[in-house]
Amino acid sequence: MSTSELGGTALPQERRIVTEIPGPRSQEIEARRTKAVAAGVASSLPAYVVAAGGGILKDADGNQIIDLGSGIAVTTVGNSNPRVVERAAAQLSAFTHTCFMVNPYEGYIELAEKLNALTPGGFDKRTVLLNSGAEAVENAVKIARAHTGRDAVVVFDHAYHGRTNLTMAMTAKAHPYKAGFGPFAGEVYRAPMSYPYRDNDAAGTKVSGEDAAKRVMTMIDKQIGADNVAALVIEPIQGEGGFIVPAEGFLPALVEYARANGIVFVADEVQAGFARTGKMFASEWEGIEPDLVTTAKGIAGGLPLSAVTGRAEIIDSVGAGGLGGTYGGNPTAVAAALGAIEAYEQDDLVARALQIGEIITERVVRLQTEHPEVGDIRGRGAMQAIELVARDSIEPNPDLAKAVAAYAAKNAVLVLVTGTFGNVLRFLPPLTISDELLNEAFDVLEEAFADALG
């Protein structure tokens, strides 16, 4: 499939190596960065981008890099998607800001209507627009606490929910997200996640989704008390934790438990939402209907925007003035989101995500056949990952992940390393990438494994 069929781009859709990566010009810019930008802001590949579109990132030296990251699942509709650009440009020429809490505008309402219709569940819904995924998660917790009158929040092993104080408490991994930044917000409790690749009981039997859910329920009942829990917050497919897809039955059992105990079930769809998994939302794969859904990343084609959408009676339990923010629902970002949703729907990007998933699965199965260090293959649609381990073991192999990603970067393919153990390669290409580019990227990854493993 060509990118012209999916919105098109003026950028030639070919991998191109002009200089070493990063090249001389990028290195010059990087030298300026060290004197101007906080050291705590790191970059996976300091090849400075000057143009992007389809499945290509063009850097300051003229190198063209195949993009398997989408800015961490943000440019799902492709960089500078024409539908996004057209709507955002029209809004920029009209006005840039009024603050919806002062002078409202129709675009905010139109987007809320869209999100109310698109998110899982046929019940009456409301939406609040915000700026980032972390802000959306934090507001979901605020809403759940206001609705229930309870304090406790249950999250999961391997979870990632953001970098604010509360969402750092909700995030599992210490380095680099939490170390040195405490103390964190209280009344956050961590439950065991369903992690099929590593989830065995004492007898070595794989733990079912239902049994994994029972572990969570027991932990809540015995250590917290269900009647103290305001919200259960979970990523239907965990992102930074390593693209962990819970065992079938785990999520529905937790939803049932939450309903029975008056707990607000929050699906953090910040990374998995908006066609990424081959459904509009990952929750749809098991037919669950969350009380609240948090979204960001793929919502607005690259502009900063997030949302909390969910049951009207829950969200409306917060009084006037209790939700909002100066930039929440910025008019240009809202316009971009309406363009992105138009692309998802009219360009059939849900189906495209499934096609991409089939190609990736075929290629990584081939890798696993040749290299048993590919311990697990998992994900859905265009949200796929491989977990790398030591040969004849399930011991995490972060050194191999780093080596493969570094080789790929030098050869103009961007792939991101993730996971609690730093041993997972994740594949998040724009849904506008061509089949040809996608296969070429995996040709390079095959070379990377051969180089690293000999």
Buried (B, 14 or more C-beta within 10 A) or exposed (E): BEBEEBBBBEBEBBBBBEBEBBBEBBBBBBEEBEEEEEEEEEEEBBBBBEBBBBBBBBBBBEBBBBBBBBBBBBBBBBBBBBBBBBBBBEBEEEEEEEBBBEEEBEBBBBBBEBBBEBBBBEEEBBBBBBBBBBBBBBBBBBBBBBBBEBBBBBBBBBBBBBBBBBBBBBBBBEEEBBEEEEEBBEBBBBBBBBBBBBBEEEEEEEBBBBBBBBBBBEBBBEEBEBEBBBBBBBBBBBBBBBBBBBBBBBBBBBBBBBEEBBBBBBBBBBBBBBBBBBBBBBBBBBEBBBBBBBBBBBBBBBBBBBBBBBBEEBBEBBEEEEBBBEBBBBBBBBBBBBBBBBBBBEBBBBEBBBBBBEBBEEBBEEBBEEBEBBBBBBBBBBBBBBBBBBEEEEEBBBEBBBBBBBBBBBBBBBBBBBBBBBBBBBBBBBBBBBEBBBEBBBBBBBBBBEEBBE
